[in-house]
Amino acid sequence: MKQRRLGRTNLPVSEISFGGVEIGLPYGIGVHSSADMPSDAESVHLLHQALELGITFFDTARAYGRSEEIMGKAFNDRREQVILCSKCSLPVSMDNGSAQSEASAVIRRSLQESLAALQTDYLDVLMLHNADLVTLNQESVRRTFADLREEGVIRATGVSTYSAAETDLAVDQGVWDVIQISFNLMDQRQAVLFDKAQNAGVGLVVRSVLLKGVLSDRGRNLHPALDRIAHHRDRYNDFFNETSPTLSVLATKFALSFDQVSSVLVGIDRLEYLYQAVAAADGSYLDETTLARLQALAFPEPEFIDLRTWDRMGWLR
């Protein structure tokens, strides 16, 4: 597994980062309850296997159920070998000006809870979860993250965003070392900011590379409401070859073909998915012609791609 630099942090991170949501709570196509999830022992084994295979960057969040706790069990005796990223969320009520003064306390309390669960005394990256324009514009939020970095309890600041406008603002603010964005074969809207982020020294971590399983074997029988997505998904079959034999491998290689991307986050809850992700990150990525063809095959209605809405409507079950 090759490593890339995480922007101006200079932290070396594996090209594949381990997405920890699936080991913490039911998530993704076909996962309905804890019965569909790996046990704690299986999850710890999965994390250890990921580390042995060269994955060093592990992503979790306070909102991911027991994910932090399980990672704490897995890495308490090998903390120096991993790069840990967690996230804190601010309540919607924090959008009110009168509540902004409380934001610092909420962030610090969330961080302490993360540290306790992860059994560590520092985080490599702390992100603001689902950062919107209102929250990004709160000076108290930005100041608190910068203070935590100065205090050494976190090594880098970050945000996870949904829209290009949020990412654009985060880059301009100069506070955020790392930005986690949604980007994949179908939804390529954030690509217009890749060069800007790289020039600003911001590390980009790509999530939703498999579109919550749609761009993998799990997405073969989608809900009828997603027929347009299913038909478009089939268009990628023409790109399968010896080096990209499946849609999940093709999707992962697509994201890794951009030099501005530091790491590609893949949600993993089974050994077979771990092996697939590691196999895809073989250092041999898409040539310029193939990359250009796939860039032209983005879904023509990207505003329809909204995983939170799809999940709420029950289209991913």
N, C-alpha and C positions, 0 to 999 in steps of 0.2 A: 504494500500500500504506500503510494507516494504521499508526500505532504506538501502543503502550500502555506504561504504566510497569510495570517489573518489581518490583512491591512496594516495600518501603522502600529498595531500592537506588537508585531513581529512574532507573535505566538505561532509556533508550527502546529498545524492541524491536519489531520488526515483528510484526504479528498472525500471520503464518505464519513459523515457524522451520524451517530446512532440516535435516532429519534425515540425518546423514552415514553411517549404518551401511551403506546399500546401495552406496555407492561404495567401501567398504572391504573388504567380504567378502560372499560369497553369502548372501542373506537374502530371505525372502519367498516367496510362492507362485510356482512356476514358475522359481525361480532355484536352480540346482543346483550350478553351478561358476563359476569366473572367466570362462568362455566366455559366460555369460549376463549378465555385468556390463559396464558401459561401460569403455573404455580410460582410461588416465590423462589423455590429452589431452581426451577427451570429458567426463570428470568435471570437469576444470579449466574447460572451456567452460561446462558446466552451472552450476558455482558462480559464474562470472562473470555468466552470464545471470541467475541468481537475484538477484545484487546489483543488476544494472541494472534489474530489475523491482521493486525495493524491498524485497527480503528482506535484513535486516541481522543476523539472529540465526541463528547456525550452531552446531549441536550435534554433538559427536563424543565419542569415548572411547578410552582405551587399548585396550579390548577389541574395537574395531571394525576390526581388521586394519590396512589402510594408510590408513584414513580421515584420520587426523591429518596424515600425510605429504602426502597429496594436497591437503588444505586449506592446508597450509603453502606448497605450490607456488602455489596460486591466490591467496593473500592476502598473500604476503610484501611486496608493493609497495603494498598498500592496507589495511594493518592498521588504520588509524584509522577506516576506514569500516565495520568489522564488529564485532559482539559475538560473542566466541568462548566457547563452553561446552564443557568436556571433563570426563571422569569418571575416577576411579581406583577400583580394586577392591581389597578386602582378601581374602586367602586365607581359606578356611573355618577353617583352624587358628588364625586370629587371634581366633576366638571364645573360645579358652581364656584364662583369666585370666593364666596364666603368659606368654602371648604378647602381651598387651596393650601391654607396654612397647615392643614392636617396631613397633607400628602407626604411630607417628609417622614412623619411618624409611621405612617402606613408602610412606606417603602422599607424603612429600617426594621420594622417589626417582621415584615415578610422575609427580609434577608436573614434575620436571626433564625426564623423558623426553617428556612432552607438549609442554613448551615448545620442546624441541629439534626435535621433529617438526613443530610448527606454526610454527617459525621466528619466535618472539616471546619477549619477556622478561616477559610477564604474561598472565594469563587474566582475562577478565571474570567468568566463573563457573567455579568448580571444584566438581564434585559427587562425593559418595560414591555409587558405583554399586550398585544393588540393596541398599539399606540395610535390614537387618532389625532386629527389636527388640533382639536381643543386641548388635549392633554400635552401634546408636544409643545404647545405654546405657553404652558404653565412654567414660569421661570423657577418656581420652587422645586418642581420635578427635576428639571435639568440641573439645578444647583445641587440637589441631594445626590444625584448619581455622580456628579463631578467630585463632590466631597468624599463619597465612599471610595472612589478611585484614589484620591489623594491620601486617604487614611490607610490604604493598602488592604482593606478588607475585600475589595474586588480589584482585579487587575485590568479590567476593561469594561466600558459601558456599552450597552446595546439597546436596540428596540426591535420589536417585530411589527411589521406593517402589512397592510392589505392593499392599499392603493398606491399608484405611482406618485400621486400628490403628497401622500404622507412620507414616502421615501425621499422625495425631492426636498421637502422641508427638513427632514432629519439630516440629510447630507449638508444642507446649507447652514444648519445651526452649529456645526463644528464640535458639538459635545459628544456625539455618539461615535464610538470606535468601530462598532459592528452593527450591521442592519440585517435582520432576517426577513427575506422577502418570499412571496409566492411566485413561482416561475416554473413552467413546464411546457411540453410540446404544444398543448392547446392554448394555454394562457401565457402569452409572451409580452404582456403590456409593460412589464418593468424593465425590459431589455434596453429601453431608451435611456436609462439612467446608469447603465453599467460603467460606461467610460467616466461619467461624472463622479461616481462613487470611487472608482479606482484612482482618479486624479486627486481626489481629496484624501486619499489614504484610508478610506473606509472599507473594512472587510465585509464582503457579501456572503451570506449563508443562504442557500436556496432551500426552501421547504416546498411541500406539495408537488415534488417532482413526479410522483406517481398519482397525483390528483386523488388522494385518499383511496387508492386501489383501482380507480377507473383505468389507469394506464398500466395495468398488470393483469395477470390471469384472473384476478378477482372480479374484473370489470366486464367479463364476457356476457353476462346476463343482467343488464341494467333495467331499472324500473322504466315502464313505458313513457313516463314523463321525460326521460333522458334519451329518447330515441334519436334526437339530432346529434347528441354526443356519441351515441353508439355507432351511428353511421359514419361519423367523422373519424372515430377511433379506428375503424377498419381501413382507412386510407393509409395508415402507417404500416400496414402489413407488407407493402411493396418494398420497404426498406430493410426487411429482415435478411440477414446473411450470416456467414460463419462467425463474425465478430459481434453481431447484434442479433442473436437468434430469437429473442423474445421482446415483447413490447416494453417490459420493465427495464431490460438491459438497454434498449435503444433510448428510452426516456432518460435514463441515468447518464448515458454517454452524451446525450444531447446537452444536458446542463453542464457537464464537466468539460465540454468542448470550448467553453468561454473562459479565457484566461482571467477575466475579472472576478470570477467566482472562486472564493476561497475553499468552500466545502459544500457538498450536497447532502442534505439531511434526508435520511431514509427511515421511515417508521418500520421497526423490526420487532416481531413477536414470535418468530419461528426460526429455527436454524436454517431451513431452506431459503428463507428470505435474506438471512445474513449472508449465506454463501453466494446468492445471486448478486447482492449488492457489491460484495467484495470482488467477485469475478468481473463485474462491469467496470470497476475502477482499475483497469489493467494498464493505464498509461497510453493506450491506443484509442484515440477518440476520432471524431468525425472529420473527414476532409472538408475543405471549403465548399465544394460543390454540393455535397450531401447536406451540409449544415445550411446552406442557402435554400435548398429545396425544402427542408423541414421548417425553416423560418417562414417560408411562404405558405406553409400548411397549418398555421395557427388557426384555431377555431374562429370563424368569421363573426361570431357574436360573443366576444369575451365577457360582456356584461352579464350574460346568462350564467357564466361560471361563478357560482357562489356556494361554496361548500357548506357554509353555515345554514343557508336557506335549504339546500338539498337535504341536509341532515334533519332540519326541523320539519320538513315536509315528509320525512320517512322514505325518501328516494334512494337512500344508501343502505337500506337494511336487507 
